[in-house]
Amino acid sequence: MIQVFNYIADLQSYLKAKRDSGLTVGLVPTMGALHEGHLSLMRRAKKENDIAVASVFVNPVQFNNPVDLEKYPRTPERDVALLESAGCDAVFMPSVEEMYPAKVEDHYDFGAIEHVMEGACRPGHFNGVAIVVRKLFEIVEPNRAYFGEKDFQQLAIISKLVKDYNINLEVVPCDIVREKDGLAMSSRNMRLNADERAIAPMIYKVLRETVAEYETMSPAEMKALALKKYSDIKQFDVEYVEIADETTLQSVSDWKDSEHARIFVALQLGPVRLIDNLRIY
């Protein structure tokens, strides 16, 4: 039977008893509106740890757009039922006041990786992510924490947070989970209308078609090809296409300069902002 905690002290008391018994803890931080991608993280957390914990908290300090925060889907009862079906032992669902009893003024500097792509488009976003994730790590004290590669830049930021602040846990990256038609699973997908949902799989289709040209194109040519393909789809309003090194997240100008490169896209489809990425090599 899954246990739901709204207060930090109650969750910590529960987890202390588990840890005192020698049990390991895995954490899956979420903002709710769960889908199969989240549940795959939870199943992995349960498989690799004795106790699997999820957090469900729509974190206001990582939204630079108040409308986006207001419209972010919230389905708490459904979330708890889905988490239980995936083997979750405990879910932490705090109020904003519980998480942030005082004004939040922490500031993190992650260097170059935070100023490109999502960082350039959403000022302050990664600072808000770091604030909540570090707080969750301190509350839960997990052995391992699980994050999906759809938010690849976020994963890089969190890995750097753990390294920079010597946080004693393992960050576990997990593959993107996709719908049958290729669309990367996202809580935002439920805000798409039928027409938008029908065109959305083109995001991944263009990524795959572009990456298929890797042997014959330079990074600049590949980026231009992807931008052309996306601009031909009138429903898409592209924010960026970037070809970047997986470690530094900086633009790749020559394939030989990067051990692993990835193509990233962010675009607006109707009222919804969607991101995706695909490894090139």
N, C-alpha and C positions, 0 to 999 in steps of 0.2 A: 504493500500500500504506500503510495507516494505521500510524502509529507510536504506541506506548504508552509513556508515561513515568511512573515512580513517584517520581522524585526531581526536586526543584526545579532543581538545578544542571544536570541533563541536559536538561530542557526549555528552560531559559534559553539554554543553549549552542546548541541546535537553532534556537531562534527568533532569536538574535542573527545567525546566519549568514543567515537569511532576510531579516531587516531590513537587514543590511549590503548585501544585493543589491537593496535598494529595494522589497521586497515589503511589502504591507499585511497586517495580522493582524486577524481577527475572532474573538471569544471568545463561547462559549455555556456559561455556568456551569450545571451540573446536579447533582442529587443521585442520578443514576442512575435505574434502573427506567424506562427511557425509553419514550416513546410518540410518536405522530405529531406531537403538539404540539412536543416537543423537536426532532424531526427537521425540522419546518418552519423552526424557528429556525436549525438547522444549514445547511439548504439556502440560506436567505437569507444567512447569514454567508459561505458559500462563493461565492455569486453576487456579493456586494458587496466581497469581499476576496480577495487572492491566496492566503492561507493561512487555513484555518479550524481553530480549536482548540476542543475541548470539555474541561471538567473534569467528572469524576465523583467526587463526594466527599460522603458523608453527614455533614453538619457538626454535630457534637455540641453546639456552643455555642449553636445556635439552637433547640434543643428544650427546652421547659420541662417536658415530660412524659417521664420516662425510659422508660415503656412504649411511647410513640409512637416514640421513637428506636429501641428494640429491635425493634419490629415493622415499621419502615420497610423496604419491599421492597428487596432487593439482588440485582441480576442482571448482574454485571460482564461476563461473556463475551458475553451477548446484547447488552448495551449497546455493546460494541466493534463487534460485527458490524453493528448498526443504524447506528451512526455512520459506519462505513466506507461503507455503502450510500448514505448521505446526502451523501457527498463530504468527510467530515472528514479532515483531514490528520494531526492529532495529538490524542491524548487524554491528559489528565493525571489519573492515578489514585493520589493520594498516600495514605499511611497517616495516621492522626491524629497520630502522633509526628512525621511529616515536616512537617505543617502547623503543629503546635503543640508545638515542642520544649520550651517553657517554659509555665508557668501563664498563662492568658490573663486579663488584667486591664484591657484597653482598655474605655473607656466613651464612648459617643457620645450626643449630645443633639440630636435632630432637631426639637425643639419640638412644636407641637400635632399635627402629622401622625402622630406615633408613639403618641399616647395614646388614639386612638379605635379602634374596630372590632378588628382583629387585635391591635393594641398593648394594648388594654384586656383582651382575653381571654387573651393569651399574654405575660405580663410577661417582658421580657428577650429576646423573640424577635428583634425588629429590631436590637437591639444585636449579637446573634449573627450575623445576616445581614450587617450592616455590617462586622463583623470579618472574616468569610471573604471577602466580595466585595472589600473593599479589598486584602486579602492576594493574592487572585487577580489583581486589576488590577496590583499591583506585580510579581508574578511574571511574568505574561504580557506586560504593557505593550501591550495591544491598541489598534488604531485605533478599533475599534467593539466594543461588547458588546451582546448581544441578550437581551431578557427578554420573557416573555409577559404579556399584560394580565390573565390570570386572577388572578395575584397583583398586583393593581393597586396596592395600598398598598405592597407591597414595591418595585415599580417607582418609586413616588414617593420612597421612602426612598433608593433607590440613586441616583436623579437628584439628590437633595439632597446626598448624600455626595460625588458627583462635583463638584457646584458648590461646596460648602463647602470642600472640600480641593483645589480647582483641579487635579483629576485630568484629564490631557490625553487624553480619549477621548470618543467619542460614544455615548450610551446610546440604543439603538434599540428602541422599543416595538413589539411584534408582536401581532396580533389573536389572540383566544382561538380555539383549534382545538377543534371539537366532534365528538362521535360523530354518526352519522346521526340518532340520536334526540334530539340536542340536549345531551346530558350533556357538560359541559366535560371535556376530557381531563385526567387526573390520575394520577400514579403510585399514588395511594391507591385508585383505582377497582378495582384488582385484588384488593383486600381485601374487596370486597363479595360477599356470596353471591348466588345467582340471584334470590331474592325481592327483596333490597335493590337489586340492579342493575336490576330491572324497574321499581322505583318511582323510582329516582334521576333519570330525565329530567324528572320533575315539578318539579325545582328550577328548571330553565330555563324550563319551560312557564309556571310562575307568574310568573317575571320578565317574560316577554313579555306575558302577559295583563295584568299590572299596568301596565306601561309603555304599553300600548295605551290606558289611561284618562287619559293625561297631560293632554289638552285639557280634561278635565272635573273634575279633582281638584287639590286643594292637595297639597303634599308630605306633610303629616301624614295626609291622607286616603289617599293612595297607600300610605304605609307601613302604615297600619292594614289596608288591603285585602290587602296581601301577607302580613302577619302572620296575618290570618284564613284566607287560602287555605292557608298552610303548616300552621297549627294544625289544620286539618280533615284533614290527612294524618297518621294516627296514628303512622306509622313515623318521622316527623321530630321531632327535638327541637331547636327553633330556638334558637341563641345570640343572633343579632341580625339584624334587617333595618335597613338604614340608607340614607337618601337623602342623598348628600353631593356637595359641589362637587368636581370632578375635580382642581382645583389645590390647594385647601386641605385637602380631605378632611373638612371640618367639615359638620355637618348643614345642610341647606337648609330654611329655613322659608317662603321665598317664592321662586317660580320666577325672578322678575325680579332677584334678588340673585346669580344664578349664570349665568355664560356657558355652562358645560357641567355638567350634573348626571348622576349615575350612581346606580343602585340596587345595593346590596351585600347579600349574604346569607351567613351561616355557620350550618351546622346539623350535627347528629349524625345519622347513619343507621346503625343497628346500632353496630358498634365503630369506625366511620370518620367522621372529621370532614371535611366538604366545604364549599368556598366557591365562589361564582360572583358575577358582576356583569354589568350591562348598562347601556349608555349610554341615558339618557332623551332628551336633546337636546344 
